[in-house]
């Protein structure tokens, strides 16, 4: 099977885990702090402004929690994304407001976001789909003008940049995921960054169960006068641990080589799939933008998309129609969100987009197999559909 994603872990990560076992300190400790510091250095931000969390979802919930949303407060986000984004908002009394996206890049433009802004908008939660930063510069500027908090979801963009500036540093808050489908993998884990020092301090406080001193509760003998926990507000225990941090630290060192391989594969897909009848590849990156290439996708006519996916699976090539549109999921039925007709580009993209395998573990032969099988499947299904239903290439474009 040629997998859609495949974590790149090996001897270095195993040695790092062995070191944690040797020290018998599996909780949040010096390796967690070292990973946070290294990640902050990678982004060029202060180490005390980032917190390693137990998952990307917990990082997202933590970022939204710092907004102190009141009932009815709105947070704008693209409908293309994982359910966790909407869940984090709704779970903190907020109202998710979905915006449209560019149908080819699946990222929203400033105009898509402005179309749904109201006087109740407290924040914008911006996903960098596939590793592309999209319109983040203009969106960040407009959020600053209007006093709206910008949260960057960097799950796919851990190495993405715009004019040399790292994704995740344009807004007020940012989150990353290190689950098995991402570029840096720790088994599970996430990172949250807060630009404002006070918000950063509160983020760390909330992640550490609300305790001012991480050692003030449940960690053995304490000096006189420190026997009671210092708990200014309730938090949650969602910090990462030294075991996953040790893996993450190694993965971060290996990030340049992993992104380089991802880039080469994406460029080969671009080059060898370009001009294929009935198939669209992603548009070129704008000048000044660098992508992590976390995901690669093509777009096919809806009449053949699922059949092509089935053809590839029969040849042991795994693909998926990633992601589901959030404005069409059942959980949003009672939220009185904008009807699907108001998000035409999103619906167009979701009905046509297929994600291809992309990870450093793909050999050149694997990539050639994906390209060859995809082209054959599209050609065969187009011919079949043209005969049966009068399908034309225009329907795809």
Secondary structure per residue as TSV (DSSP state, phi and psi in degrees):
chain	resnum	aa	ss	phi	psi
A	1	X	-	360.0	131.3
A	2	X	B	-91.2	108.5
A	3	X	-	-77.1	151.5
A	4	X	S	-64.0	-45.5
A	5	X	-	-139.2	159.7
A	6	X	-	-159.4	110.8
A	7	X	-	-56.5	137.5
A	8	X	-	-101.1	83.7
A	9	X	-	-124.6	148.0
A	10	X	-	-159.4	-141.6
A	11	X	H	-62.7	-39.9
A	12	X	H	-63.5	-44.3
A	13	X	H	-66.0	-38.4
A	14	X	H	-64.6	-40.1
A	15	X	H	-63.7	-39.4
A	16	X	H	-64.3	-41.1
A	17	X	H	-65.2	-40.2
A	18	X	H	-60.6	-36.5
A	19	X	H	-64.1	-37.0
A	20	X	H	-66.9	-42.9
A	21	X	H	-61.2	-39.5
A	22	X	H	-63.1	-38.8
A	23	X	H	-78.5	-16.5
A	24	X	T	58.1	34.1
A	25	X	-	-125.9	88.6
A	26	X	-	-90.6	-12.4
A	27	X	S	-78.6	-168.7
A	28	X	S	-72.8	118.7
A	29	X	S	-152.6	-142.0
A	30	X	H	-65.9	-32.9
A	31	X	H	-71.7	-33.9
A	32	X	H	-62.5	-45.9
A	33	X	H	-65.2	-36.3
A	34	X	H	-66.8	-38.9
A	35	X	H	-66.9	-42.8
A	36	X	H	-59.3	-44.0
A	37	X	H	-65.2	-41.2
A	38	X	H	-67.3	-39.1
A	39	X	H	-66.2	-41.3
A	40	X	H	-62.9	-40.5
A	41	X	H	-63.8	-38.3
A	42	X	H	-58.2	-35.1
A	43	X	H	-93.9	-12.1
A	44	X	T	74.4	37.3
A	45	X	S	-127.0	163.5
A	46	X	-	-66.5	138.0
A	47	X	G	-62.3	-32.6
A	48	X	G	-72.1	-4.6
A	49	X	G	-97.1	0.9
A	50	X	E	-120.4	148.3
A	51	X	E	-133.2	126.2
A	52	X	E	-80.2	125.6
A	53	X	E	-115.9	172.1
A	54	X	S	-72.7	-19.7
A	55	X	-	-162.3	165.3
A	56	X	H	-65.9	-36.0
A	57	X	H	-63.7	-41.6
A	58	X	H	-66.6	-34.7
A	59	X	H	-63.5	-41.1
A	60	X	H	-64.8	-46.4
A	61	X	H	-62.0	-38.7
A	62	X	H	-65.0	-43.3
A	63	X	H	-61.3	-45.3
A	64	X	H	-66.7	-35.3
A	65	X	H	-59.7	-34.8
A	66	X	T	-69.9	-10.8
A	67	X	T	-76.5	-19.4
A	68	X	-	52.7	53.2
A	69	X	-	-64.0	143.0
A	70	X	-	-105.1	160.6
A	71	X	T	-54.1	124.4
A	72	X	T	95.9	-13.2
A	73	X	-	-62.4	140.2
A	74	X	E	-106.7	142.2
A	75	X	E	-126.6	122.2
A	76	X	E	-87.9	136.3
A	77	X	E	-152.4	154.2
A	78	X	E	-69.1	145.6
A	79	X	S	-70.2	-21.1
A	80	X	B	-82.7	109.7
A	81	X	S	170.4	176.9
A	82	X	-	-80.5	149.6
A	83	X	H	-56.8	-26.4
A	84	X	H	-56.9	-30.2
A	85	X	H	-65.8	-48.1
A	86	X	H	-68.4	-36.6
A	87	X	H	-61.8	-40.8
A	88	X	H	-62.8	-35.5
A	89	X	H	-75.0	-51.9
A	90	X	H	-63.1	-32.0
A	91	X	T	-71.7	-13.1
A	92	X	T	-114.3	28.8
A	93	X	T	76.7	5.6
A	94	X	-	-86.2	171.0
A	95	X	E	-118.6	114.5
A	96	X	E	-69.8	130.6
A	97	X	E	-119.3	115.0
A	98	X	E	-89.4	137.5
A	99	X	E	-113.7	164.8
A	100	X	-	-78.9	174.3
A	101	X	-	-135.5	166.9
A	102	X	-	-68.8	130.2
A	103	X	T	-71.4	-17.1
A	104	X	T	-96.0	-38.1
A	105	X	T	-95.7	-17.9
A	106	X	-	64.0	20.0
A	107	X	-	-110.0	144.1
A	108	X	-	-77.3	146.8
A	109	X	-	-92.5	167.5
A	110	X	H	-54.9	-40.9
A	111	X	H	-62.6	-34.0
A	112	X	H	-65.1	-39.4
A	113	X	H	-72.9	-44.0
A	114	X	H	-61.3	-27.7
A	115	X	T	-64.3	-21.0
A	116	X	T	-120.2	6.6
A	117	X	-	-70.8	141.1
A	118	X	-	-136.4	-178.2
A	119	X	T	-75.3	-3.9
A	120	X	T	-98.0	-0.5
A	121	X	E	-71.4	119.9
A	122	X	E	-100.1	-28.9
A	123	X	E	-155.5	161.2
A	124	X	E	-121.1	131.2
A	125	X	E	-111.2	108.7
A	126	X	E	-107.5	116.6
A	127	X	E	-87.5	133.2
A	128	X	-	-91.4	87.1
A	129	X	G	-61.8	128.9
A	130	X	G	69.8	-3.8
A	131	X	G	110.2	-3.4
A	132	X	-	-87.0	136.9
A	133	X	-	-85.9	-12.9
A	134	X	T	58.6	-130.9
A	135	X	T	-98.4	31.8
A	136	X	H	-60.4	-34.5
A	137	X	H	-63.7	-50.0
A	138	X	H	-68.5	-37.7
A	139	X	H	-65.3	-43.4
A	140	X	H	-62.3	-41.6
A	141	X	H	-63.2	-43.6
A	142	X	H	-67.3	-37.3
A	143	X	H	-62.1	-41.2
A	144	X	H	-63.2	-41.9
A	145	X	H	-60.5	-37.7
A	146	X	H	-95.8	-0.2
A	147	X	T	69.7	31.6
A	148	X	-	-102.5	134.2
A	149	X	E	-72.3	133.8
A	150	X	E	-108.9	122.1
A	151	X	E	-107.5	124.3
A	152	X	E	-97.2	124.2
A	153	X	E	-90.9	101.3
A	154	X	-	-97.5	24.4
A	155	X	T	-53.2	-33.8
A	156	X	T	-103.3	-1.2
A	157	X	-	-126.8	40.8
A	158	X	T	-66.9	-18.8
A	159	X	T	-125.3	15.6
A	160	X	-	-81.1	149.7
A	161	X	E	-144.8	155.9
A	162	X	E	-127.6	116.6
A	163	X	T	51.1	38.9
A	164	X	T	86.9	-9.8
A	165	X	E	-93.0	133.0
A	166	X	E	-70.0	141.3
A	167	X	T	-59.1	141.7
A	168	X	T	102.2	-13.1
A	169	X	S	-108.0	4.8
A	170	X	S	-87.7	-29.0
A	171	X	S	-99.2	-161.6
A	172	X	S	-92.9	-29.6
A	173	X	E	-139.2	153.7
A	174	X	E	-148.8	150.9
A	175	X	E	-134.5	151.3
A	176	X	E	-133.5	155.3
A	177	X	E	-119.8	142.3
A	178	X	-	-122.0	34.1
A	179	X	B	-76.5	174.0
A	180	X	T	-61.6	-15.3
A	181	X	T	-93.9	5.1
A	182	X	S	-99.7	-170.9
A	183	X	S	-86.8	-51.4
A	184	X	S	-90.2	127.6
A	185	X	-	-122.8	129.2
A	186	X	-	-121.2	11.8
A	187	X	B	94.0	-56.8
A	188	X	S	-160.2	155.8
A	189	X	-	152.2	165.1
A	190	X	E	-157.9	174.3
A	191	X	E	-139.2	142.0
A	192	X	E	-125.9	139.4
A	193	X	E	-125.3	133.1
A	194	X	E	-122.2	125.7
A	195	X	S	-72.4	-40.9
A	196	X	S	-74.1	131.2
A	197	X	H	-58.2	-41.3
A	198	X	H	-67.6	-41.2
A	199	X	H	-66.0	-36.9
A	200	X	H	-63.1	-42.8
A	201	X	H	-63.5	-40.5
A	202	X	H	-68.9	-36.2
A	203	X	H	-59.6	-46.3
A	204	X	H	-65.3	-39.6
A	205	X	H	-59.8	-48.5
A	206	X	H	-65.8	-36.1
A	207	X	H	-67.7	-30.2
A	208	X	B	-98.3	44.5
A	209	X	T	62.0	17.5
A	210	X	T	82.0	6.6
A	211	X	B	-86.4	131.4
A	212	X	S	-65.7	-42.3
A	213	X	S	-110.3	123.7
A	214	X	T	-60.3	-24.4
A	215	X	T	-96.1	9.5
A	216	X	S	-86.5	3.0
A	217	X	S	-153.2	120.8
A	218	X	S	78.2	20.6
A	219	X	S	-126.3	40.6
A	220	X	S	89.8	-162.7
A	221	X	-	-65.8	142.1
A	222	X	-	-124.2	154.1
A	223	X	-	-62.1	159.3
A	224	X	T	-54.9	139.3
A	225	X	T	86.2	-3.4
A	226	X	-	-117.2	25.5
A	227	X	-	-78.6	-17.7
A	228	X	S	-103.9	140.7
A	229	X	-	-67.8	140.3
A	230	X	-	-92.5	103.2
A	231	X	B	-126.8	85.1
A	232	X	S	-69.8	-28.6
A	233	X	S	-156.2	156.6
A	234	X	-	-72.1	139.9
A	235	X	-	-127.0	-148.2
A	236	X	-	-148.6	154.9
A	237	X	B	-90.8	83.7
A	238	X	-	-126.0	21.7
A	239	X	B	-75.6	150.6
A	240	X	-	-71.5	175.1
A	241	X	-	-125.9	170.6
A	242	X	H	-65.9	-27.4
A	243	X	H	-65.7	-51.7
A	244	X	H	-74.4	-31.6
A	245	X	H	-65.0	-36.8
A	246	X	H	-62.6	-41.4
A	247	X	H	-64.5	-45.0
A	248	X	H	-61.3	-37.3
A	249	X	H	-63.0	-42.0
A	250	X	H	-65.9	-44.2
A	251	X	H	-60.2	-38.1
A	252	X	H	-64.8	-39.1
A	253	X	H	-63.9	-32.2
A	254	X	H	-88.9	-2.5
A	255	X	H	-55.2	-46.8
A	256	X	H	-57.2	-43.3
A	257	X	H	-69.1	-35.6
A	258	X	H	-69.0	-40.6
A	259	X	H	-68.8	-36.7
A	260	X	H	-59.7	-43.6
A	261	X	H	-67.3	-41.2
A	262	X	H	-59.7	-41.2
A	263	X	H	-64.5	-43.0
A	264	X	H	-61.8	-40.5
A	265	X	H	-66.9	-44.9
A	266	X	H	-61.5	-41.4
A	267	X	H	-65.6	-35.4
A	268	X	H	-68.8	-42.2
A	269	X	H	-55.9	-49.6
A	270	X	H	-54.1	-48.3
A	271	X	H	-69.2	-45.2
A	272	X	H	-91.1	-14.0
A	273	X	H	-98.4	-12.5
A	274	X	T	-59.3	135.3
A	275	X	T	81.9	0.6
A	276	X	-	-66.9	123.4
A	277	X	T	-59.8	130.9
A	278	X	T	81.9	10.3
A	279	X	E	-137.5	135.1
A	280	X	E	-114.0	135.0
A	281	X	E	-100.2	164.5
A	282	X	-	-61.3	147.7
A	283	X	-	-67.1	159.5
A	284	X	-	-60.3	152.1
A	285	X	-	-66.9	140.8
A	286	X	-	-62.8	155.3
A	287	X	T	-59.0	135.0
A	288	X	T	91.6	-8.1
A	289	X	E	-101.7	138.2
A	290	X	E	-121.4	130.6
A	291	X	-	-103.4	148.0
A	292	X	-	-73.4	-19.6
A	293	X	-	55.5	51.5
A	294	X	-	-71.1	-38.0
A	295	X	-	-127.4	153.1
A	296	X	E	-133.2	137.4
A	297	X	E	-139.3	155.2
A	298	X	E	-126.2	165.8
A	299	X	E	-128.1	130.3
A	300	X	E	-125.6	160.8
A	301	X	-	-62.3	138.5
A	302	X	H	-55.9	-27.9
A	303	X	H	-67.6	-22.6
A	304	X	H	-117.9	-10.1
A	305	X	H	-55.4	-55.8
A	306	X	H	-64.5	-33.0
A	307	X	H	-68.3	-39.3
A	308	X	H	-64.2	-43.3
A	309	X	H	-57.2	-43.1
A	310	X	H	-65.0	-38.2
A	311	X	H	-62.9	-42.3
A	312	X	H	-66.7	-40.6
A	313	X	H	-62.4	-37.0
A	314	X	H	-62.9	-25.0
A	315	X	T	-97.0	16.9
A	316	X	T	62.3	40.2
A	317	X	B	-119.0	116.1
A	318	X	-	-92.3	126.9
A	319	X	-	-131.8	172.8
A	320	X	B	-155.5	156.8
A	321	X	-	-94.2	82.7
A	322	X	-	-102.8	125.0
A	323	X	-	-109.7	172.8
A	324	X	-	-76.7	144.7
A	325	X	B	-74.4	126.2
A	326	X	G	-67.8	-28.2
A	327	X	G	-73.4	-6.9
A	328	X	G	-111.0	3.3
A	329	X	S	-82.0	153.1
A	330	X	G	-62.9	-30.9
A	331	X	G	-62.5	-20.2
A	332	X	G	-94.5	-0.6
A	333	X	G	-56.4	-38.3
A	334	X	G	-89.1	0.5
A	335	X	G	-88.9	-5.0
A	336	X	T	54.9	47.2
A	337	X	-	-77.3	167.3
A	338	X	-	-55.8	139.1
A	339	X	-	-63.7	159.7
A	340	X	G	-57.2	-29.3
A	341	X	G	-61.8	-21.1
A	342	X	G	-85.6	-3.7
A	343	X	-	-124.8	58.6
A	344	X	H	-65.5	-38.0
A	345	X	H	-68.3	-38.9
A	346	X	H	-60.3	-48.1
A	347	X	H	-63.8	-39.7
A	348	X	H	-59.3	-47.1
A	349	X	H	-66.2	-45.6
A	350	X	H	-61.8	-37.6
A	351	X	H	-72.8	-12.1
A	352	X	H	-121.7	-15.4
A	353	X	E	-86.8	133.5
A	354	X	E	-128.6	128.5
A	355	X	E	-90.5	132.3
A	356	X	E	-99.2	159.9
A	357	X	-	-56.9	134.4
A	358	X	-	-155.0	106.9
A	359	X	S	-165.3	158.0
A	360	X	T	-63.9	-16.9
A	361	X	T	-75.8	-8.6
A	362	X	-	-71.2	128.2
A	363	X	-	-81.6	167.9
A	364	X	H	-59.7	-35.4
A	365	X	H	-67.4	-38.2
A	366	X	H	-61.5	-46.0
A	367	X	H	-62.4	-42.4
A	368	X	H	-62.1	-38.1
A	369	X	H	-65.3	-41.8
A	370	X	H	-61.6	-47.8
A	371	X	H	-62.7	-48.2
A	372	X	H	-63.6	-45.0
A	373	X	H	-65.8	-40.5
A	374	X	H	-64.1	-45.7
A	375	X	H	-63.3	-41.5
A	376	X	H	-64.6	-42.7
A	377	X	H	-65.9	-43.2
A	378	X	H	-64.1	-44.7
A	379	X	H	-61.2	-44.7
A	380	X	H	-65.5	-45.1
A	381	X	H	-72.2	-32.5
A	382	X	H	-64.8	-43.7
A	383	X	H	-62.8	-41.7
A	384	X	H	-64.1	-45.9
A	385	X	H	-69.1	-36.4
A	386	X	H	-63.2	-36.7
A	387	X	H	-71.6	-42.3
A	388	X	H	-84.8	-35.3
A	389	X	H	-128.1	0.1
A	390	X	-	71.2	30.0
A	391	X	-	-67.4	142.5
A	392	X	-	-123.6	160.7
A	393	X	H	-62.2	-30.9
A	394	X	H	-56.0	-32.5
A	395	X	H	-62.7	-31.6
A	396	X	H	-74.6	-38.6
A	397	X	-	-86.0	360.0
